Amino acid sequence: MSIFRKKEEKNILHIDHINPQMKKAIKTLIDSGVPEVAKLYGFRYLFPRLREPIFIPYGRLDDDFKDTHEAFERILEEVDKIKDEGMQTYKTWYPTAEEINHFRFTFYSMTIEDGMKVGIAANPLASLDQDSFKLNEIGDEVRGKKVLILSSALAGQVVNTKSVFSNSSAVEFLDTVSSREDEIIESYLWLNKNFHEKYDKDKEYDVELGRTYMRRLFSIIKSVTSPKVANNSKDKDVIILPLFIYPKGKIVGNISIMEAWNSNESFATLLRQAQYHEMEVGPIVYNVDTINSLVETYGFSAEKLIVLTDQKVPAIDRLDHLKWLKRFKVEKETDFVKILKPSG
């Protein structure tokens, strides 16, 4: 298709002035990045610190396209042309990050000598040596040990060669997210489609492209982490339970995402108030029933159970929905790390 492109790049200042298929593709991709899914796997999208290193002006996307998927392929093609230089900039900003070939897209504009350029920016997916959890506090506990992590929440750190897990003799995690991939994707598609139908005057959201883009995120994360997914959970020295601390009103049992969004009062209120950006799947995927079941199955089989929290929890008895805590004794406790031993 490249032989048909216009030779000169126009300076297009508004998304309404590009091909309708590209416009729809861009608006769909921007709303379908699902950073929460990345977070649930221990990854995140990197933010620029001064200027977007990977920026594509609308003028480079000015062509005719048969559908939004073809437009998406053009966007990826343009990203490929400039991503290597952009990634080098990100490496100077985030020296302990390992960037991954998947991107979240955002609207972006920048000034130039005689005016401005408008287009989209691409922020790379990455793993950091520690992100939501204070892993450096448990370096001594996992050094030389065989480690099992009871969820996907540290998958990004497991594959990061600069994290404390690089000093473990072996480390695996239970993939607690991918089994709900279809449900997560369809729930976000429903949410995005509902938002655009109600509040977007152009109603520009392509469900099929959104599904393709979200599946790409899952596929790339799984391709990176699959060698570390647990296939033999026995004979581990240390078990780790990473806990995202959610508001009590959002704590649910093992129910479907749509059921939780509609029946849980916290989520239902957000929907009624059209606060779509506040909707989450994390409390449902990492629900209390699943967590309790994982600890009952694996937590008592090792020397230690280390509970990590992404927020300060001064005393472990605050986590009163975790009934198994009474069967452990506390060896060491900080705001973010609780090192437990089976009391029996």
C-alpha positions as CSV (number, residue, x, y, z in Angstrom):
1,M,0.0,0.0,0.0
2,S,3.0,2.3,0.6
3,I,3.4,3.0,-3.2
4,F,0.1,4.9,-3.2
5,R,1.0,7.3,-0.4
6,K,1.2,11.0,-0.9
7,K,4.7,12.2,-1.3
8,E,4.3,15.3,0.9
9,E,3.2,15.1,4.5
10,K,0.4,17.5,5.2
11,N,0.3,19.3,8.5
12,I,-3.2,18.2,9.7
13,L,-4.3,19.9,12.9
14,H,-7.5,18.1,13.7
15,I,-8.6,14.5,13.7
16,D,-11.8,15.3,11.8
17,H,-9.6,16.1,8.7
18,I,-8.2,12.6,8.3
19,N,-9.7,9.5,6.7
20,P,-12.9,8.4,8.6
21,Q,-11.5,4.9,9.1
22,M,-8.3,6.2,10.6
23,K,-10.2,8.6,12.8
24,K,-12.4,5.8,14.1
25,A,-9.3,3.6,14.6
26,I,-7.5,6.2,16.6
27,K,-10.4,6.9,18.9
28,T,-10.9,3.2,19.4
29,L,-7.3,2.5,20.2
30,I,-7.0,5.4,22.6
31,D,-10.0,4.0,24.6
32,S,-8.8,0.4,24.5
33,G,-5.3,0.5,26.0
34,V,-6.6,-1.1,29.3
35,P,-3.7,-0.1,31.5
36,E,-5.3,-1.9,34.4
37,V,-4.8,-5.2,32.6
38,A,-1.1,-4.4,32.3
39,K,-1.0,-3.5,36.0
40,L,-2.6,-6.8,37.0
41,Y,0.3,-8.6,35.3
42,G,3.0,-6.3,36.9
43,F,3.5,-4.2,33.8
44,R,2.7,-0.6,32.9
45,Y,2.9,1.9,30.2
46,L,5.8,4.3,30.5
47,F,5.1,8.1,30.6
48,P,7.4,10.6,28.9
49,R,9.2,13.1,31.2
50,L,9.5,16.0,28.9
51,R,8.5,15.4,25.3
52,E,6.9,12.3,23.6
53,P,9.7,10.3,22.1
54,I,7.4,8.3,19.8
55,F,5.1,10.8,18.1
56,I,3.2,10.3,14.8
57,P,1.6,13.5,13.2
58,Y,-1.7,13.0,11.6
59,G,-0.1,13.9,8.3
60,R,1.7,10.6,8.2
61,L,-1.6,8.8,8.6
62,D,-3.3,10.7,5.8
63,D,-4.4,8.0,3.4
64,D,-7.4,6.0,2.3
65,F,-8.2,2.8,4.2
66,K,-10.7,0.1,3.6
67,D,-11.4,-0.5,7.3
68,T,-10.1,0.3,10.8
69,H,-7.8,-2.8,10.9
70,E,-5.9,-1.5,7.9
71,A,-5.6,1.9,9.5
72,F,-4.3,0.2,12.7
73,E,-1.6,-1.6,10.6
74,R,-0.5,1.8,9.2
75,I,-0.2,3.1,12.7
76,L,2.0,0.1,13.8
77,E,4.1,0.6,10.6
78,E,4.7,4.3,11.5
79,V,5.6,3.3,15.1
80,D,8.1,0.7,13.8
81,K,9.9,3.4,11.9
82,I,10.7,5.5,14.9
83,K,10.4,3.3,18.0
84,D,14.0,2.3,18.3
85,E,15.2,5.8,18.8
86,G,12.2,6.5,21.1
87,M,13.0,3.4,23.1
88,Q,16.5,4.6,23.7
89,T,15.2,7.8,25.2
90,Y,12.9,5.8,27.5
91,K,15.9,3.7,28.6
92,T,17.7,6.8,29.8
93,W,14.6,7.8,31.8
94,Y,13.8,4.3,33.1
95,P,17.1,2.5,33.4
96,T,15.7,-0.5,35.3
97,A,12.8,-1.0,32.8
98,E,12.6,-3.6,30.1
99,E,10.5,-2.2,27.3
100,I,8.1,-4.4,25.3
101,N,6.8,-4.1,21.8
102,H,3.3,-3.0,22.6
103,F,2.0,0.6,22.9
104,R,-0.7,2.7,24.4
105,F,-1.9,5.5,22.1
106,T,-2.8,9.0,23.3
107,F,-3.6,12.3,21.6
108,Y,-0.6,14.6,21.4
109,S,0.5,17.9,19.9
110,M,3.8,19.6,19.8
111,T,5.1,23.0,18.8
112,I,7.3,23.4,15.8
113,E,9.2,26.4,14.4
114,D,6.3,27.8,12.4
115,G,3.3,26.5,14.4
116,M,2.4,23.1,15.8
117,K,2.0,19.4,14.8
118,V,-0.9,17.3,16.0
119,G,-1.2,13.5,16.1
120,I,-0.8,10.6,18.4
121,A,1.9,9.4,20.8
122,A,2.8,5.8,21.5
123,N,3.9,4.9,25.1
124,P,5.6,1.5,25.4
125,L,4.6,-1.3,27.7
126,A,7.4,-2.1,30.2
127,S,8.3,-4.0,33.3
128,L,10.2,-2.3,36.1
129,D,12.4,-4.0,38.6
130,Q,9.8,-3.0,41.2
131,D,6.6,-1.1,40.6
132,S,3.4,-1.4,42.7
133,F,5.1,-3.5,45.4
134,K,8.3,-2.9,47.5
135,L,10.3,-5.8,46.2
136,N,13.6,-4.5,47.4
137,E,12.4,-5.1,51.0
138,I,12.4,-8.9,50.4
139,G,15.7,-9.3,48.5
140,D,17.2,-11.4,51.3
141,E,14.1,-13.5,51.6
142,V,14.2,-14.7,48.0
143,R,17.9,-14.8,47.3
144,G,18.8,-18.4,46.4
145,K,15.3,-19.6,47.1
146,K,12.7,-21.4,45.1
147,V,9.8,-19.0,44.9
148,L,6.1,-19.4,43.9
149,I,4.0,-16.3,43.4
150,L,0.3,-16.8,43.9
151,S,-1.0,-14.5,41.2
152,S,0.0,-12.7,38.0
153,A,0.6,-9.4,39.8
154,L,4.4,-9.8,39.8
155,A,4.8,-11.4,36.3
156,G,6.5,-8.2,35.0
157,Q,9.1,-8.3,37.8
158,V,9.7,-12.1,37.4
159,V,10.9,-11.5,33.8
160,N,12.8,-8.3,34.6
161,T,16.5,-9.2,34.9
162,K,17.1,-6.3,37.3
163,S,14.6,-7.3,39.9
164,V,15.3,-9.1,43.1
165,F,14.0,-12.3,41.6
166,S,17.0,-12.6,39.3
167,N,18.9,-13.8,42.5
168,S,16.4,-16.5,43.2
169,S,17.3,-20.1,42.3
170,A,13.9,-20.5,40.7
171,V,10.8,-18.4,40.5
172,E,7.3,-19.1,39.0
173,F,3.9,-17.5,39.2
174,L,0.3,-18.7,38.9
175,D,-1.4,-17.0,35.9
176,T,-4.6,-15.9,37.6
177,V,-5.6,-13.5,34.9
178,S,-5.4,-15.2,31.5
179,S,-8.2,-17.7,32.3
180,R,-10.6,-14.6,32.4
181,E,-9.1,-13.0,29.3
182,D,-12.3,-13.3,27.2
183,E,-14.5,-12.0,30.1
184,I,-12.2,-9.0,30.7
185,I,-12.1,-8.0,27.1
186,E,-15.8,-8.3,26.5
187,S,-16.5,-6.3,29.7
188,Y,-14.2,-3.5,28.6
189,L,-15.7,-3.6,25.1
190,W,-19.2,-3.2,26.6
191,L,-18.0,-0.3,28.8
192,N,-16.4,1.5,25.9
193,K,-19.2,0.9,23.5
194,N,-21.7,2.1,26.1
195,F,-19.7,5.2,26.7
196,H,-19.4,6.2,23.1
197,E,-23.1,5.5,22.3
198,K,-24.1,7.8,25.1
199,Y,-21.5,10.5,25.2
200,D,-19.6,10.6,21.8
201,K,-21.4,12.7,19.2
202,D,-19.7,10.8,16.4
203,K,-20.2,7.4,18.2
204,E,-16.7,6.5,17.0
205,Y,-15.8,3.1,18.5
206,D,-15.1,-0.1,16.6
207,V,-15.7,-3.1,18.8
208,E,-13.8,-5.5,16.6
209,L,-10.7,-3.3,16.5
210,G,-10.9,-2.8,20.2
211,R,-11.1,-6.6,20.7
212,T,-8.1,-7.1,18.4
213,Y,-6.0,-4.5,20.2
214,M,-6.8,-5.9,23.7
215,R,-6.0,-9.4,22.5
216,R,-2.7,-8.2,21.3
217,L,-1.9,-6.9,24.8
218,F,-2.7,-10.3,26.4
219,S,-0.8,-12.2,23.7
220,I,2.3,-10.1,24.0
221,I,2.3,-10.3,27.8
222,K,1.8,-14.1,27.7
223,S,4.6,-14.5,25.1
224,V,7.0,-12.7,27.5
225,T,5.9,-14.4,30.7
226,S,4.8,-17.9,29.7
227,P,8.2,-19.5,30.5
228,K,7.7,-18.5,34.2
229,V,4.1,-19.7,34.6
230,A,4.1,-22.4,37.3
231,N,3.9,-26.0,36.1
232,N,5.3,-27.6,39.3
233,S,4.2,-25.7,42.4
234,K,5.7,-28.3,44.9
235,D,8.9,-28.0,46.9
236,K,9.0,-24.2,47.1
237,D,10.9,-22.4,49.8
238,V,8.9,-19.2,49.7
239,I,5.4,-18.4,48.7
240,I,4.5,-14.8,47.8
241,L,1.0,-13.3,47.8
242,P,0.9,-9.8,46.2
243,L,-2.3,-8.0,47.3
244,F,-3.7,-4.9,45.7
245,I,-5.6,-3.1,48.5
246,Y,-9.0,-2.1,47.2
247,P,-11.7,-0.1,49.0
248,K,-13.9,-2.4,51.2
249,G,-16.9,-1.4,49.1
250,K,-15.4,-3.0,46.0
251,I,-14.4,-6.3,47.7
252,V,-16.4,-9.1,46.1
253,G,-16.5,-12.9,45.9
254,N,-15.8,-15.0,42.9
255,I,-18.5,-13.7,40.5
256,S,-18.5,-12.4,37.0
257,I,-17.3,-8.9,36.1
258,M,-20.6,-7.8,34.7
259,E,-22.4,-9.2,37.8
260,A,-20.1,-7.3,40.0
261,W,-20.4,-4.1,38.0
262,N,-24.2,-4.2,38.2
263,S,-24.8,-5.7,41.6
264,N,-22.0,-4.2,43.8
265,E,-23.2,-0.8,44.9
266,S,-19.8,0.9,44.5
267,F,-19.5,-0.2,40.9
268,A,-23.2,0.3,40.1
269,T,-23.1,3.9,41.4
270,L,-20.1,4.6,39.2
271,L,-22.0,3.4,36.2
272,R,-25.1,5.4,37.1
273,Q,-22.9,8.5,37.4
274,A,-21.2,7.7,34.1
275,Q,-17.8,7.6,35.8
276,Y,-16.5,5.0,33.4
277,H,-12.9,5.9,34.0
278,E,-13.3,4.7,37.6
279,M,-14.5,1.2,36.7
280,E,-12.2,-1.7,37.5
281,V,-11.8,-5.4,37.0
282,G,-9.0,-5.9,39.5
283,P,-11.1,-6.4,42.6
284,I,-13.1,-9.0,40.7
285,V,-10.2,-10.9,39.1
286,Y,-8.3,-10.8,42.4
287,N,-11.4,-11.4,44.5
288,V,-11.3,-12.6,48.1
289,D,-12.6,-16.1,47.3
290,T,-9.8,-16.7,44.8
291,I,-7.2,-15.3,47.1
292,N,-8.3,-17.5,50.1
293,S,-8.4,-20.6,47.9
294,L,-4.9,-20.0,46.6
295,V,-3.5,-19.6,50.1
296,E,-5.3,-22.7,51.3
297,T,-3.9,-24.7,48.4
298,Y,-0.3,-23.4,48.4
299,G,0.4,-21.1,51.3
300,F,1.1,-23.7,54.0
301,S,3.5,-25.8,51.9
302,A,6.6,-23.6,52.3
303,E,8.9,-22.2,54.9
304,K,7.4,-18.7,54.6
305,L,4.4,-16.9,53.1
306,I,5.3,-13.3,52.2
307,V,2.3,-10.9,51.8
308,L,3.1,-7.8,49.8
309,T,0.7,-4.9,49.6
310,D,0.6,-2.0,47.2
311,Q,-0.5,0.4,49.9
312,K,0.5,0.9,53.5
313,V,-1.1,-1.6,55.8
314,P,0.3,-0.9,59.3
315,A,-1.1,-4.1,60.9
316,I,-1.9,-7.3,59.1
317,D,-5.1,-7.8,61.1
318,R,-6.6,-4.9,59.1
319,L,-7.0,-7.5,56.3
320,D,-9.9,-9.1,58.1
321,H,-11.4,-10.6,55.0
322,L,-8.5,-13.0,54.8
323,K,-9.6,-15.7,57.2
324,W,-6.4,-17.8,57.0
325,L,-4.3,-15.1,58.6
326,K,-5.0,-16.5,62.0
327,R,-3.2,-19.7,61.1
328,F,0.1,-17.9,60.6
329,K,2.4,-16.2,63.0
330,V,4.1,-12.9,62.0
331,E,7.9,-13.1,61.7
332,K,8.4,-9.6,60.4
333,E,6.1,-6.8,59.5
334,T,6.5,-3.4,57.8
335,D,3.9,-1.1,56.1
336,F,4.2,-3.0,52.8
337,V,5.6,-6.4,53.7
338,K,4.4,-9.1,56.0
339,I,6.6,-12.2,56.5
340,L,4.5,-15.1,57.9
341,K,5.2,-18.7,59.0
342,P,2.6,-21.4,59.4
343,S,1.8,-21.6,63.1
344,G,1.0,-25.3,63.1
